[in-house]
Amino acid sequence: MKIAISQPTFLPWQGYFALINYVDEFIFLDNVQFQKRSWQQRNKIKFINNKELMLTVPVITKNRFNQKINEVIIDQESNYINKHLKTINLAYKETKYFDLYYEKISSIYNRNFKNLIELNLQFINFFLKELNIKTAVSYSSNLNLSVTKQFLIDSICKIKGCNIYVSTKGSSDYLDLLGDKIINYKIEYFNFNHIPYNKNDCNFIKYLSILDLLFNMGPGSKLYLENNFYIE
């Protein structure tokens, strides 16, 4: 069984969903420390004139330095919902599949979630459904583990009984810290190719939110994800 483990990020990048689709089970790392100004609360879209723009969910961090991801509260006074929706509208209203997704995305925003993780998971589950990705998902908070960093990943792998753990390349440094610790599973590294949707697109931007792919590729998005990664 192949598993992957990652934090529930905001409007995740496209490779996030290619990774979920590749494995048998995906575990949301929802009870580790929140990192301010990370992908947990923001992501990139392609804006007017082919510029990348960051959409950020404002959260309350004052005197909450050690809060976990599943404890983070959205700053409701910021009016971020209207700002995000107007920005997304301006950025993608001319795309082929805008009308297929925009109202659905708006309805999620307008539920006005209190907690960041609720917003993030609602979006992730929506995208999984639209992409027809049926990978099993679970949550690290349900495992009652007290270890940290690479040992948390190792413990989850052992509990899940996986024979392959699939990681993004960025996690290789702390996985190397396992050193001589005996593991009974293989570690694979997932790499996303970022092939332009239109091969003639000279303004293609890498690492954009899944929003960009859906608005441009619509029902063809899943096939794009399946054909644009490799494993080391």
JOQUIBEL-V513632 format. One record per backbone hydrogen bond with DSSP energy under -0.5 kcal/mol. NH is the residue of the N-H (numbers start at 0). CO is the residue of the C=O. E is the energy in kcal/mol with one decimal. If there is no record, write none. Layout:
BEGIN
nh co e
NH CO E
NH CO E
END
This chain:
BEGIN
nh co e
2 163 -2.2
3 24 -1.7
5 26 -2.1
8 6 -1.1
9 38 -2.3
11 8 -0.5
13 207 -1.5
15 12 -1.0
16 12 -0.7
16 13 -1.0
17 13 -1.5
18 14 -2.4
19 15 -1.9
20 16 -2.3
21 17 -1.2
22 18 -1.4
23 1 -2.2
24 1 -1.4
25 135 -2.7
26 3 -2.9
27 25 -0.6
27 137 -3.1
28 5 -2.8
28 26 -0.6
29 27 -1.7
33 66 -2.6
35 33 -0.6
37 34 -1.1
40 37 -1.8
41 37 -0.6
42 54 -1.8
44 52 -2.6
46 44 -0.6
46 50 -4.0
49 46 -1.0
50 46 -0.5
50 47 -0.9
52 44 -2.7
54 42 -3.2
54 52 -0.5
55 53 -0.6
56 40 -3.3
57 55 -0.7
59 72 -2.6
60 58 -0.6
63 60 -2.4
66 63 -1.7
68 31 -2.5
69 29 -1.3
70 67 -2.2
71 67 -0.6
71 68 -1.1
73 113 -3.0
74 57 -2.7
75 73 -1.1
77 74 -1.2
78 75 -0.6
82 78 -1.4
83 79 -2.9
84 80 -2.5
85 81 -2.3
86 82 -2.0
87 83 -2.9
88 84 -2.3
89 85 -2.4
90 86 -2.4
91 87 -2.2
92 88 -1.8
94 91 -2.0
96 214 -2.4
97 94 -1.1
99 96 -0.6
100 96 -1.0
100 97 -1.0
101 97 -2.7
104 100 -2.4
105 101 -2.7
106 102 -2.1
107 103 -1.3
108 104 -2.2
109 105 -2.7
110 107 -1.4
111 108 -2.0
115 71 -1.9
118 114 -1.6
119 115 -2.8
120 116 -2.6
121 117 -2.0
122 118 -2.2
123 119 -2.6
124 120 -2.8
125 121 -1.9
126 122 -2.7
127 123 -2.5
128 124 -2.0
129 125 -2.5
130 126 -2.4
131 128 -1.0
132 127 -2.7
133 131 -0.6
135 23 -1.4
137 25 -1.9
139 27 -2.7
141 138 -1.3
142 139 -2.0
143 140 -0.5
150 147 -1.5
151 147 -0.6
151 148 -1.1
152 148 -1.5
153 149 -2.3
154 150 -2.2
155 151 -2.4
156 152 -2.4
157 153 -2.0
158 154 -2.5
159 155 -2.7
160 156 -0.9
161 156 -1.6
162 0 -1.8
163 0 -1.8
164 185 -3.3
165 2 -3.0
165 163 -0.5
166 164 -0.6
166 187 -3.1
168 189 -0.9
170 167 -1.8
171 168 -1.8
174 170 -1.7
175 171 -1.9
177 174 -1.7
178 175 -1.8
180 177 -2.4
185 162 -2.8
187 164 -2.7
187 185 -0.6
189 166 -3.2
189 187 -0.5
190 229 -2.3
192 227 -3.0
193 227 -0.6
198 196 -0.6
200 197 -2.6
201 199 -0.9
203 200 -0.7
208 43 -3.1
209 11 -2.9
211 208 -1.3
212 208 -0.8
213 209 -2.5
214 210 -2.5
215 211 -1.3
216 212 -3.3
217 212 -0.6
217 213 -2.0
219 216 -2.2
220 217 -2.2
223 219 -1.7
224 220 -2.3
225 221 -2.4
226 222 -1.4
227 224 -1.1
229 190 -2.4
231 188 -2.6
END
